[in-house]
Amino acid sequence: MSKKQPENREEIEISRIKLPKPDELYGVVLQLVGGDKMKVRCQDENERLCRIPGKLRKRVWIREGDLVVIKPWTVQEKERADIVFRYTKTQVSWLKRKGKLKIELD
């Protein structure tokens, strides 16, 4: 007993890659400042001093040139932010292929 698949069905794309929420932005790490802080150029053309929150600090290693998702602070939203997620190289290439990336990478 096997189930037949309909022949003319549309392909549904399943994605497990995290995309930014409405209050989050893409960013590229420019410089490691020290400790858990780094300078990030964001998609809104601001440079922010970003920190890695405690739950990500020991789990994620972030280097210069990495693509990250940031969440600006509510108090100093033009100067400070938290890093929420870091993309791998294969995830970055997938985002470029699908046209979901809204920032220029160096």
C-alpha positions in Angstrom: 0.0 0.0 0.0 1.6 3.2 -1.1 0.1 6.6 -1.3 0.2 8.3 -4.7 1.4 11.9 -4.8 -0.6 14.2 -7.0 1.3 14.9 -10.2 0.6 18.6 -10.6 1.2 19.9 -7.1 3.1 23.0 -6.4 6.5 22.7 -4.7 6.3 24.1 -1.2 9.6 25.6 0.0 10.5 24.8 3.5 13.0 27.0 5.1 14.6 26.6 8.5 16.8 29.7 8.2 16.0 32.4 10.6 14.9 35.6 9.0 14.8 39.0 10.8 11.6 39.9 12.6 10.1 43.4 11.9 12.1 44.9 14.8 15.4 43.2 13.8 18.0 44.1 11.1 20.8 42.4 9.1 24.3 43.5 9.9 27.9 42.7 9.0 30.6 42.6 11.7 33.3 45.2 11.1 35.5 45.0 14.1 35.9 43.0 17.3 36.1 45.6 20.1 36.8 43.3 23.0 35.0 41.1 25.4 31.6 40.4 24.0 31.3 43.7 22.0 31.8 44.4 18.3 31.1 47.1 15.7 28.4 46.1 13.2 27.4 47.9 10.0 23.6 47.5 9.8 21.3 47.5 6.8 20.0 51.0 7.7 23.5 52.3 7.2 24.2 52.9 10.9 27.2 51.5 12.7 26.2 50.1 16.1 28.2 48.8 19.0 26.6 45.4 19.5 27.0 42.9 22.3 26.5 39.2 22.5 23.9 38.3 25.1 24.7 35.7 27.7 22.8 32.9 26.2 24.8 33.1 22.9 28.2 34.1 24.4 29.6 30.6 24.8 27.7 28.9 22.0 28.4 31.1 19.0 31.8 32.3 17.8 31.6 35.5 15.7 34.4 36.8 13.5 34.9 39.9 11.3 32.9 39.7 8.1 30.1 37.5 9.5 26.5 38.2 8.7 24.4 38.6 11.8 20.9 39.5 12.9 20.7 42.4 15.4 18.0 43.8 17.6 18.5 47.5 18.4 18.0 48.7 22.0 15.0 50.7 22.7 17.0 53.4 24.6 19.9 54.0 22.2 18.6 52.5 19.0 21.0 54.3 16.7 24.1 53.4 18.7 23.6 50.1 20.5 22.1 46.6 19.7 22.2 43.0 20.7 23.3 40.2 18.4 20.5 37.6 18.0 21.8 35.2 15.3 24.9 34.5 13.2 24.6 33.0 9.7 27.0 30.3 8.3 28.5 30.6 4.8 26.0 28.2 3.3 23.1 30.1 4.9 24.4 33.4 3.5 24.6 31.9 0.0 21.0 30.6 0.3 19.8 34.1 1.3 21.6 35.6 -1.7 20.1 33.0 -4.1 16.6 33.6 -2.8 16.9 37.4 -2.8 16.2 37.7 0.9 19.4 39.6 1.7 19.0 43.3 1.9 22.6 44.4 2.7 25.8 44.4 0.7 28.6 42.1 1.9 32.2 43.0 1.5 
